[in-house]
Amino acid sequence: MNVKELNPESSPAAAFGARLRAVREARGWKQEDLAERMEYSSTHISSVETGRKFPTLRFSRSADRAFGTADGAESFERLSRELRHGSLLEGFPEFLAYESRAVEIRLYEVGVIPGLLQTHEYASVLAESAVARGAIGPDQAVERVALVAERQAALQRRHRPLVFVVLDESCLRRPIGGPEVMAAQFDHLLHFAELPNTVLQVAEFTMGHRRPFNLPVTVLTLADRTLMSYAESAQRGHLERESRSVLPVLTAYHQLQAEALSQADSVALVSQLRKGTL
């Protein structure tokens, strides 16, 4: 198996390998360079990057020391733990690596507030609900909530990305937790809308058939203007890395923004719903 044949969605090992390769290449390092920094052989590095070997905890920690990612949003130790526990969809780990480096992020969500905008309490209610359903274990719930915080922290870098968010109205209408949780979540959305690098819009139910997406989708623009899109079902996620294939998705996103409420009207709607939680 060579680099071009690697499918990061085929297994947790492949997902880790793709993430490792993406971060290494972003530094401009060869496998030999990383091997020297990690005190592993280049053959071992190659085996991990191509998904033939799943990384040990020692390997993951060594990668964090080499890249300086320990305890951060790109921690390889945390990623390996998440993959071993199976709490992340295949395709999602590689997406996270690109999301943390994107210069523009466009996302559309249905049903729930997206992770990048969730408060700790809101994320905790969702995680605890998944535990109650038997979908994940308590440890996985803790990791999911921590991952939400880490993703948000990764956006607070020196050169912050432009973040465009369109929320289906169902995200606002669906109560998660009690009134206090929703009130805090609405306050967080209002604060988000005030940031200089963000745009918040709401796609009302009345858009009906004019809404171009039926499922959540995210479009990333990297520093070299490369486009990527990410979408997921209940079972798996799919990261599209071919810019030409992403262009129709980007076009549809622009159409969505044109049909959605303006930011001013969206903020007014959120404020109105916020008053209803008192």
Buried (B, 14 or more C-beta within 10 A) or exposed (E): BEEEEBEBBEBBBBBBBBBBBBBBEBEEBEBEBBBBBBEBEBEBBBBBBBBBBBBEEEBBBBBBEBBEBBEBBBBBBBBBBBBEBEBBBBBBBBBBBBBBBBBBBBBBBBBBBBBBBBBBBBBBBBBBBBBEEEEBBEEBBBBBBBBBBBBBEBBEEEEEBBBBBBBBBEBBEEEBBEEEBBBBBBBBBBEBBEEEEBBBBBBBEEBEEEBBBEEBBBBBBBEEEBBBBBBBEEEEBBBBBEBEEBEEBBEBBEBBBEBBBEBEEBBEBBBEBBEEBE
